[in-house]
Amino acid sequence: MTYKAPIKDMLFGIKHIANIDAIAQIPGFEDAGFDTAQAVLEECAKFNEGVLSPLNWEGDKNPSF
């Protein structure tokens, strides 16, 4: 079983629901824009898909119902 992080869905929520562009206008949060969020999510997705997901192989094979 492979895991694919829902980056598009998360970015939609960050941009349209959380309104990250307005947050980036607050003093002290200038670097917390959409581009930064996208870069962080993409790197987190690589880690989760490549490192964490394979660790749960036994749980995927024998799920607890």
PDB file of N, CA, C and O in Angstrom:
ATOM      1  N   MET A   1       0.853  -1.179   0.000  1.00  0.00           N
ATOM      2  CA  MET A   1       0.000   0.000   0.000  1.00  0.00           C
ATOM      3  C   MET A   1       0.900   1.245   0.000  1.00  0.00           C
ATOM      4  O   MET A   1       1.826   1.345   0.805  1.00  0.00           O
ATOM      5  N   THR A   2       0.630   2.164  -0.883  1.00  0.00           N
ATOM      6  CA  THR A   2       1.435   3.377  -0.953  1.00  0.00           C
ATOM      7  C   THR A   2       0.606   4.571  -0.510  1.00  0.00           C
ATOM      8  O   THR A   2      -0.612   4.616  -0.678  1.00  0.00           O
ATOM      9  N   TYR A   3       1.311   5.532   0.060  1.00  0.00           N
ATOM     10  CA  TYR A   3       0.666   6.751   0.534  1.00  0.00           C
ATOM     11  C   TYR A   3       1.052   7.901  -0.386  1.00  0.00           C
ATOM     12  O   TYR A   3       2.224   8.066  -0.724  1.00  0.00           O
ATOM     13  N   LYS A   4       0.085   8.680  -0.781  1.00  0.00           N
ATOM     14  CA  LYS A   4       0.312   9.878  -1.592  1.00  0.00           C
ATOM     15  C   LYS A   4      -0.297  11.050  -0.830  1.00  0.00           C
ATOM     16  O   LYS A   4      -1.511  11.109  -0.637  1.00  0.00           O
ATOM     17  N   ALA A   5       0.537  11.966  -0.405  1.00  0.00           N
ATOM     18  CA  ALA A   5       0.073  13.117   0.365  1.00  0.00           C
ATOM     19  C   ALA A   5      -0.841  14.006  -0.485  1.00  0.00           C
ATOM     20  O   ALA A   5      -0.523  14.289  -1.640  1.00  0.00           O
ATOM     21  N   PRO A   6      -1.964  14.444   0.070  1.00  0.00           N
ATOM     22  CA  PRO A   6      -2.909  15.285  -0.682  1.00  0.00           C
ATOM     23  C   PRO A   6      -2.482  16.759  -0.667  1.00  0.00           C
ATOM     24  O   PRO A   6      -3.158  17.605  -0.082  1.00  0.00           O
ATOM     25  N   ILE A   7      -1.374  17.046  -1.306  1.00  0.00           N
ATOM     26  CA  ILE A   7      -0.802  18.391  -1.281  1.00  0.00           C
ATOM     27  C   ILE A   7      -1.750  19.426  -1.883  1.00  0.00           C
ATOM     28  O   ILE A   7      -1.909  20.516  -1.333  1.00  0.00           O
ATOM     29  N   LYS A   8      -2.377  19.093  -3.004  1.00  0.00           N
ATOM     30  CA  LYS A   8      -3.286  20.058  -3.649  1.00  0.00           C
ATOM     31  C   LYS A   8      -4.425  20.443  -2.716  1.00  0.00           C
ATOM     32  O   LYS A   8      -4.790  21.616  -2.633  1.00  0.00           O
ATOM     33  N   ASP A   9      -4.987  19.469  -2.018  1.00  0.00           N
ATOM     34  CA  ASP A   9      -6.082  19.743  -1.089  1.00  0.00           C
ATOM     35  C   ASP A   9      -5.622  20.612   0.073  1.00  0.00           C
ATOM     36  O   ASP A   9      -6.318  21.545   0.474  1.00  0.00           O
ATOM     37  N   MET A  10      -4.439  20.301   0.613  1.00  0.00           N
ATOM     38  CA  MET A  10      -3.911  21.090   1.729  1.00  0.00           C
ATOM     39  C   MET A  10      -3.616  22.525   1.299  1.00  0.00           C
ATOM     40  O   MET A  10      -3.906  23.473   2.029  1.00  0.00           O
ATOM     41  N   LEU A  11      -3.037  22.675   0.106  1.00  0.00           N
ATOM     42  CA  LEU A  11      -2.728  24.018  -0.381  1.00  0.00           C
ATOM     43  C   LEU A  11      -4.000  24.822  -0.650  1.00  0.00           C
ATOM     44  O   LEU A  11      -4.027  26.033  -0.428  1.00  0.00           O
ATOM     45  N   PHE A  12      -5.040  24.161  -1.121  1.00  0.00           N
ATOM     46  CA  PHE A  12      -6.315  24.841  -1.322  1.00  0.00           C
ATOM     47  C   PHE A  12      -6.834  25.400   0.006  1.00  0.00           C
ATOM     48  O   PHE A  12      -7.266  26.550   0.077  1.00  0.00           O
ATOM     49  N   GLY A  13      -6.787  24.586   1.037  1.00  0.00           N
ATOM     50  CA  GLY A  13      -7.236  25.035   2.353  1.00  0.00           C
ATOM     51  C   GLY A  13      -6.395  26.179   2.894  1.00  0.00           C
ATOM     52  O   GLY A  13      -6.925  27.128   3.472  1.00  0.00           O
ATOM     53  N   ILE A  14      -5.095  26.090   2.708  1.00  0.00           N
ATOM     54  CA  ILE A  14      -4.199  27.142   3.188  1.00  0.00           C
ATOM     55  C   ILE A  14      -4.452  28.449   2.452  1.00  0.00           C
ATOM     56  O   ILE A  14      -4.455  29.519   3.062  1.00  0.00           O
ATOM     57  N   LYS A  15      -4.663  28.365   1.151  1.00  0.00           N
ATOM     58  CA  LYS A  15      -4.826  29.586   0.352  1.00  0.00           C
ATOM     59  C   LYS A  15      -6.223  30.196   0.489  1.00  0.00           C
ATOM     60  O   LYS A  15      -6.354  31.406   0.674  1.00  0.00           O
ATOM     61  N   HIS A  16      -7.262  29.370   0.400  1.00  0.00           N
ATOM     62  CA  HIS A  16      -8.619  29.908   0.324  1.00  0.00           C
ATOM     63  C   HIS A  16      -9.359  29.942   1.657  1.00  0.00           C
ATOM     64  O   HIS A  16     -10.155  30.849   1.899  1.00  0.00           O
ATOM     65  N   ILE A  17      -9.107  28.974   2.512  1.00  0.00           N
ATOM     66  CA  ILE A  17      -9.810  28.940   3.786  1.00  0.00           C
ATOM     67  C   ILE A  17      -9.041  29.696   4.859  1.00  0.00           C
ATOM     68  O   ILE A  17      -9.612  30.518   5.576  1.00  0.00           O
ATOM     69  N   ALA A  18      -7.736  29.416   4.969  1.00  0.00           N
ATOM     70  CA  ALA A  18      -6.926  30.096   5.979  1.00  0.00           C
ATOM     71  C   ALA A  18      -6.465  31.477   5.525  1.00  0.00           C
ATOM     72  O   ALA A  18      -6.014  32.279   6.343  1.00  0.00           O
ATOM     73  N   ASN A  19      -6.573  31.761   4.231  1.00  0.00           N
ATOM     74  CA  ASN A  19      -6.190  33.056   3.655  1.00  0.00           C
ATOM     75  C   ASN A  19      -4.760  33.441   4.030  1.00  0.00           C
ATOM     76  O   ASN A  19      -4.517  34.458   4.680  1.00  0.00           O
ATOM     77  N   ILE A  20      -3.828  32.602   3.604  1.00  0.00           N
ATOM     78  CA  ILE A  20      -2.429  32.798   3.959  1.00  0.00           C
ATOM     79  C   ILE A  20      -1.862  34.120   3.428  1.00  0.00           C
ATOM     80  O   ILE A  20      -0.916  34.660   4.000  1.00  0.00           O
ATOM     81  N   ASP A  21      -2.429  34.635   2.350  1.00  0.00           N
ATOM     82  CA  ASP A  21      -1.943  35.914   1.829  1.00  0.00           C
ATOM     83  C   ASP A  21      -2.204  37.045   2.824  1.00  0.00           C
ATOM     84  O   ASP A  21      -1.389  37.959   2.948  1.00  0.00           O
ATOM     85  N   ALA A  22      -3.321  36.992   3.525  1.00  0.00           N
ATOM     86  CA  ALA A  22      -3.611  38.000   4.549  1.00  0.00           C
ATOM     87  C   ALA A  22      -2.710  37.818   5.762  1.00  0.00           C
ATOM     88  O   ALA A  22      -2.298  38.795   6.387  1.00  0.00           O
ATOM     89  N   ILE A  23      -2.408  36.582   6.089  1.00  0.00           N
ATOM     90  CA  ILE A  23      -1.522  36.320   7.222  1.00  0.00           C
ATOM     91  C   ILE A  23      -0.126  36.838   6.929  1.00  0.00           C
ATOM     92  O   ILE A  23       0.545  37.348   7.827  1.00  0.00           O
ATOM     93  N   ALA A  24       0.320  36.716   5.691  1.00  0.00           N
ATOM     94  CA  ALA A  24       1.652  37.181   5.307  1.00  0.00           C
ATOM     95  C   ALA A  24       1.773  38.701   5.358  1.00  0.00           C
ATOM     96  O   ALA A  24       2.882  39.231   5.292  1.00  0.00           O
ATOM     97  N   GLN A  25       0.656  39.407   5.474  1.00  0.00           N
ATOM     98  CA  GLN A  25       0.694  40.868   5.579  1.00  0.00           C
ATOM     99  C   GLN A  25       0.909  41.335   7.018  1.00  0.00           C
ATOM    100  O   GLN A  25       1.215  42.506   7.241  1.00  0.00           O
ATOM    101  N   ILE A  26       0.756  40.449   7.989  1.00  0.00           N
ATOM    102  CA  ILE A  26       0.931  40.796   9.405  1.00  0.00           C
ATOM    103  C   ILE A  26       2.422  40.965   9.681  1.00  0.00           C
ATOM    104  O   ILE A  26       3.219  40.121   9.272  1.00  0.00           O
ATOM    105  N   PRO A  27       2.812  42.035  10.366  1.00  0.00           N
ATOM    106  CA  PRO A  27       4.230  42.217  10.691  1.00  0.00           C
ATOM    107  C   PRO A  27       4.778  41.019  11.468  1.00  0.00           C
ATOM    108  O   PRO A  27       4.178  40.555  12.438  1.00  0.00           O
ATOM    109  N   GLY A  28       5.918  40.543  11.019  1.00  0.00           N
ATOM    110  CA  GLY A  28       6.552  39.396  11.636  1.00  0.00           C
ATOM    111  C   GLY A  28       6.237  38.090  10.915  1.00  0.00           C
ATOM    112  O   GLY A  28       6.888  37.075  11.163  1.00  0.00           O
ATOM    113  N   PHE A  29       5.253  38.103  10.031  1.00  0.00           N
ATOM    114  CA  PHE A  29       4.857  36.902   9.298  1.00  0.00           C
ATOM    115  C   PHE A  29       5.056  37.064   7.789  1.00  0.00           C
ATOM    116  O   PHE A  29       4.431  36.359   6.998  1.00  0.00           O
ATOM    117  N   GLU A  30       5.911  37.977   7.402  1.00  0.00           N
ATOM    118  CA  GLU A  30       6.117  38.256   5.983  1.00  0.00           C
ATOM    119  C   GLU A  30       6.613  37.038   5.209  1.00  0.00           C
ATOM    120  O   GLU A  30       6.295  36.887   4.030  1.00  0.00           O
ATOM    121  N   ASP A  31       7.385  36.170   5.853  1.00  0.00           N
ATOM    122  CA  ASP A  31       7.934  34.995   5.175  1.00  0.00           C
ATOM    123  C   ASP A  31       6.964  33.816   5.182  1.00  0.00           C
ATOM    124  O   ASP A  31       7.271  32.763   4.623  1.00  0.00           O
ATOM    125  N   ALA A  32       5.810  33.977   5.801  1.00  0.00           N
ATOM    126  CA  ALA A  32       4.831  32.882   5.908  1.00  0.00           C
ATOM    127  C   ALA A  32       3.825  32.938   4.767  1.00  0.00           C
ATOM    128  O   ALA A  32       2.621  32.814   4.994  1.00  0.00           O
ATOM    129  N   GLY A  33       4.302  33.122   3.561  1.00  0.00           N
ATOM    130  CA  GLY A  33       3.415  33.220   2.413  1.00  0.00           C
ATOM    131  C   GLY A  33       3.103  31.875   1.793  1.00  0.00           C
ATOM    132  O   GLY A  33       3.537  30.834   2.287  1.00  0.00           O
ATOM    133  N   PHE A  34       2.359  31.904   0.724  1.00  0.00           N
ATOM    134  CA  PHE A  34       1.918  30.693   0.041  1.00  0.00           C
ATOM    135  C   PHE A  34       3.099  29.888  -0.499  1.00  0.00           C
ATOM    136  O   PHE A  34       3.094  28.660  -0.416  1.00  0.00           O
ATOM    137  N   ASP A  35       4.101  30.555  -1.044  1.00  0.00           N
ATOM    138  CA  ASP A  35       5.255  29.848  -1.605  1.00  0.00           C
ATOM    139  C   ASP A  35       6.006  29.068  -0.528  1.00  0.00           C
ATOM    140  O   ASP A  35       6.451  27.944  -0.761  1.00  0.00           O
ATOM    141  N   THR A  36       6.141  29.666   0.637  1.00  0.00           N
ATOM    142  CA  THR A  36       6.808  28.987   1.749  1.00  0.00           C
ATOM    143  C   THR A  36       5.993  27.778   2.193  1.00  0.00           C
ATOM    144  O   THR A  36       6.547  26.700   2.414  1.00  0.00           O
ATOM    145  N   ALA A  37       4.693  27.952   2.323  1.00  0.00           N
ATOM    146  CA  ALA A  37       3.823  26.840   2.720  1.00  0.00           C
ATOM    147  C   ALA A  37       3.898  25.704   1.710  1.00  0.00           C
ATOM    148  O   ALA A  37       3.944  24.534   2.090  1.00  0.00           O
ATOM    149  N   GLN A  38       3.912  26.043   0.437  1.00  0.00           N
ATOM    150  CA  GLN A  38       3.986  25.023  -0.603  1.00  0.00           C
ATOM    151  C   GLN A  38       5.305  24.260  -0.522  1.00  0.00           C
ATOM    152  O   GLN A  38       5.314  23.034  -0.626  1.00  0.00           O
ATOM    153  N   ALA A  39       6.412  24.964  -0.338  1.00  0.00           N
ATOM    154  CA  ALA A  39       7.713  24.316  -0.248  1.00  0.00           C
ATOM    155  C   ALA A  39       7.780  23.390   0.968  1.00  0.00           C
ATOM    156  O   ALA A  39       8.304  22.279   0.875  1.00  0.00           O
ATOM    157  N   VAL A  40       7.257  23.839   2.096  1.00  0.00           N
ATOM    158  CA  VAL A  40       7.268  23.019   3.309  1.00  0.00           C
ATOM    159  C   VAL A  40       6.408  21.772   3.116  1.00  0.00           C
ATOM    160  O   VAL A  40       6.830  20.670   3.467  1.00  0.00           O
ATOM    161  N   LEU A  41       5.218  21.933   2.566  1.00  0.00           N
ATOM    162  CA  LEU A  41       4.342  20.784   2.352  1.00  0.00           C
ATOM    163  C   LEU A  41       4.940  19.772   1.379  1.00  0.00           C
ATOM    164  O   LEU A  41       4.798  18.565   1.577  1.00  0.00           O
ATOM    165  N   GLU A  42       5.599  20.247   0.343  1.00  0.00           N
ATOM    166  CA  GLU A  42       6.209  19.334  -0.618  1.00  0.00           C
ATOM    167  C   GLU A  42       7.329  18.518   0.018  1.00  0.00           C
ATOM    168  O   GLU A  42       7.458  17.323  -0.250  1.00  0.00           O
ATOM    169  N   GLU A  43       8.137  19.154   0.856  1.00  0.00           N
ATOM    170  CA  GLU A  43       9.215  18.437   1.543  1.00  0.00           C
ATOM    171  C   GLU A  43       8.657  17.476   2.585  1.00  0.00           C
ATOM    172  O   GLU A  43       9.180  16.374   2.752  1.00  0.00           O
ATOM    173  N   CYS A  44       7.609  17.876   3.284  1.00  0.00           N
ATOM    174  CA  CYS A  44       6.962  16.982   4.245  1.00  0.00           C
ATOM    175  C   CYS A  44       6.364  15.777   3.529  1.00  0.00           C
ATOM    176  O   CYS A  44       6.421  14.660   4.043  1.00  0.00           O
ATOM    177  N   ALA A  45       5.799  15.992   2.361  1.00  0.00           N
ATOM    178  CA  ALA A  45       5.216  14.900   1.588  1.00  0.00           C
ATOM    179  C   ALA A  45       6.296  13.898   1.181  1.00  0.00           C
ATOM    180  O   ALA A  45       6.079  12.688   1.249  1.00  0.00           O
ATOM    181  N   LYS A  46       7.453  14.397   0.759  1.00  0.00           N
ATOM    182  CA  LYS A  46       8.549  13.501   0.398  1.00  0.00           C
ATOM    183  C   LYS A  46       8.953  12.631   1.587  1.00  0.00           C
ATOM    184  O   LYS A  46       9.166  11.428   1.436  1.00  0.00           O
ATOM    185  N   PHE A  47       9.057  13.239   2.762  1.00  0.00           N
ATOM    186  CA  PHE A  47       9.437  12.503   3.964  1.00  0.00           C
ATOM    187  C   PHE A  47       8.378  11.471   4.332  1.00  0.00           C
ATOM    188  O   PHE A  47       8.703  10.319   4.620  1.00  0.00           O
ATOM    189  N   ASN A  48       7.120  11.882   4.324  1.00  0.00           N
ATOM    190  CA  ASN A  48       6.041  10.971   4.706  1.00  0.00           C
ATOM    191  C   ASN A  48       5.875   9.821   3.714  1.00  0.00           C
ATOM    192  O   ASN A  48       5.642   8.680   4.112  1.00  0.00           O
ATOM    193  N   GLU A  49       5.996  10.124   2.432  1.00  0.00           N
ATOM    194  CA  GLU A  49       5.825   9.089   1.411  1.00  0.00           C
ATOM    195  C   GLU A  49       7.021   8.147   1.343  1.00  0.00           C
ATOM    196  O   GLU A  49       6.858   6.950   1.107  1.00  0.00           O
ATOM    197  N   GLY A  50       8.216   8.681   1.549  1.00  0.00           N
ATOM    198  CA  GLY A  50       9.426   7.878   1.379  1.00  0.00           C
ATOM    199  C   GLY A  50       9.970   7.246   2.634  1.00  0.00           C
ATOM    200  O   GLY A  50      10.636   6.213   2.557  1.00  0.00           O
ATOM    201  N   VAL A  51       9.707   7.838   3.807  1.00  0.00           N
ATOM    202  CA  VAL A  51      10.298   7.342   5.052  1.00  0.00           C
ATOM    203  C   VAL A  51       9.241   6.750   5.982  1.00  0.00           C
ATOM    204  O   VAL A  51       9.361   5.601   6.406  1.00  0.00           O
ATOM    205  N   LEU A  52       8.220   7.521   6.296  1.00  0.00           N
ATOM    206  CA  LEU A  52       7.245   7.067   7.284  1.00  0.00           C
ATOM    207  C   LEU A  52       6.290   6.006   6.751  1.00  0.00           C
ATOM    208  O   LEU A  52       6.010   5.023   7.438  1.00  0.00           O
ATOM    209  N   SER A  53       5.798   6.190   5.559  1.00  0.00           N
ATOM    210  CA  SER A  53       4.817   5.251   5.009  1.00  0.00           C
ATOM    211  C   SER A  53       5.338   3.818   4.934  1.00  0.00           C
ATOM    212  O   SER A  53       4.605   2.902   5.307  1.00  0.00           O
ATOM    213  N   PRO A  54       6.565   3.578   4.471  1.00  0.00           N
ATOM    214  CA  PRO A  54       7.053   2.197   4.429  1.00  0.00           C
ATOM    215  C   PRO A  54       7.199   1.555   5.806  1.00  0.00           C
ATOM    216  O   PRO A  54       7.215   0.328   5.906  1.00  0.00           O
ATOM    217  N   LEU A  55       7.306   2.349   6.864  1.00  0.00           N
ATOM    218  CA  LEU A  55       7.467   1.789   8.203  1.00  0.00           C
ATOM    219  C   LEU A  55       6.202   1.094   8.694  1.00  0.00           C
ATOM    220  O   LEU A  55       6.272   0.263   9.600  1.00  0.00           O
ATOM    221  N   ASN A  56       5.057   1.416   8.118  1.00  0.00           N
ATOM    222  CA  ASN A  56       3.797   0.841   8.556  1.00  0.00           C
ATOM    223  C   ASN A  56       3.385  -0.357   7.707  1.00  0.00           C
ATOM    224  O   ASN A  56       2.197  -0.656   7.593  1.00  0.00           O
ATOM    225  N   TRP A  57       4.358  -1.045   7.112  1.00  0.00           N
ATOM    226  CA  TRP A  57       4.074  -2.181   6.240  1.00  0.00           C
ATOM    227  C   TRP A  57       3.312  -3.275   6.984  1.00  0.00           C
ATOM    228  O   TRP A  57       2.336  -3.809   6.458  1.00  0.00           O
ATOM    229  N   GLU A  58       3.740  -3.613   8.188  1.00  0.00           N
ATOM    230  CA  GLU A  58       3.077  -4.663   8.956  1.00  0.00           C
ATOM    231  C   GLU A  58       1.648  -4.265   9.304  1.00  0.00           C
ATOM    232  O   GLU A  58       0.748  -5.103   9.258  1.00  0.00           O
ATOM    233  N   GLY A  59       1.428  -3.007   9.651  1.00  0.00           N
ATOM    234  CA  GLY A  59       0.086  -2.532   9.945  1.00  0.00           C
ATOM    235  C   GLY A  59      -0.799  -2.527   8.705  1.00  0.00           C
ATOM    236  O   GLY A  59      -2.001  -2.771   8.812  1.00  0.00           O
ATOM    237  N   ASP A  60      -0.244  -2.259   7.555  1.00  0.00           N
ATOM    238  CA  ASP A  60      -1.003  -2.305   6.304  1.00  0.00           C
ATOM    239  C   ASP A  60      -1.381  -3.741   5.953  1.00  0.00           C
ATOM    240  O   ASP A  60      -2.470  -4.005   5.442  1.00  0.00           O
ATOM    241  N   LYS A  61      -0.461  -4.663   6.237  1.00  0.00           N
ATOM    242  CA  LYS A  61      -0.677  -6.065   5.913  1.00  0.00           C
ATOM    243  C   LYS A  61      -1.710  -6.707   6.858  1.00  0.00           C
ATOM    244  O   LYS A  61      -2.512  -7.543   6.440  1.00  0.00           O
ATOM    245  N   ASN A  62      -1.673  -6.302   8.129  1.00  0.00           N
ATOM    246  CA  ASN A  62      -2.583  -6.851   9.144  1.00  0.00           C
ATOM    247  C   ASN A  62      -3.307  -5.723   9.859  1.00  0.00           C
ATOM    248  O   ASN A  62      -2.968  -5.404  10.999  1.00  0.00           O
ATOM    249  N   PRO A  63      -4.293  -5.112   9.219  1.00  0.00           N
ATOM    250  CA  PRO A  63      -4.986  -3.977   9.845  1.00  0.00           C
ATOM    251  C   PRO A  63      -5.814  -4.414  11.048  1.00  0.00           C
ATOM    252  O   PRO A  63      -6.274  -5.554  11.119  1.00  0.00           O
ATOM    253  N   SER A  64      -5.995  -3.498  11.985  1.00  0.00           N
ATOM    254  CA  SER A  64      -6.841  -3.796  13.152  1.00  0.00           C
ATOM    255  C   SER A  64      -8.259  -3.348  12.830  1.00  0.00           C
ATOM    256  O   SER A  64      -8.512  -2.157  12.653  1.00  0.00           O
ATOM    257  N   PHE A  65      -9.165  -4.280  12.755  1.00  0.00           N
ATOM    258  CA  PHE A  65     -10.555  -3.980  12.403  1.00  0.00           C
ATOM    259  C   PHE A  65     -11.377  -3.875  13.638  1.00  0.00           C
ATOM    260  O   PHE A  65     -12.580  -3.626  13.559  1.00  0.00           O
TER     261      PHE A  65
END
